[in-house]
């Protein structure tokens, strides 16, 4: 039968963890961290890519809707068709501020609430979002905006997507 002092002594010896247990635990945790960290980074990149695709789709649809409204105003004789005007908006800001299309509507028709930022090329605080733009007369792969109108937008990021393409080519 153990005495009270021997029970107290044995409980004091079993209270802590050994150095080996501590090292094994740290090794397991570091292995888990090295497996989880790359997948978390990939998940963040994938969500940014999804946001870029969505933003490009919304902006391109707004440009197309502006063009359709312009063509309808010309067809309804509210605007006079011009040889040097494609019907695309002059800037991205026109999509936000709106345009009355010669009285086609009783108000300035707006197509975007704001120009969305590029998730891979975010603006600095106080700056407007920057996008690459192509005008109607520019080549489809042009990286220089002609300045006449905004026919297409693209990302200015030089990074490569998960699928191997460049974001600027989307």
Order of alpha helices (4+ residues) and beta strands (2+ residues): alpha-alpha-alpha-beta-beta
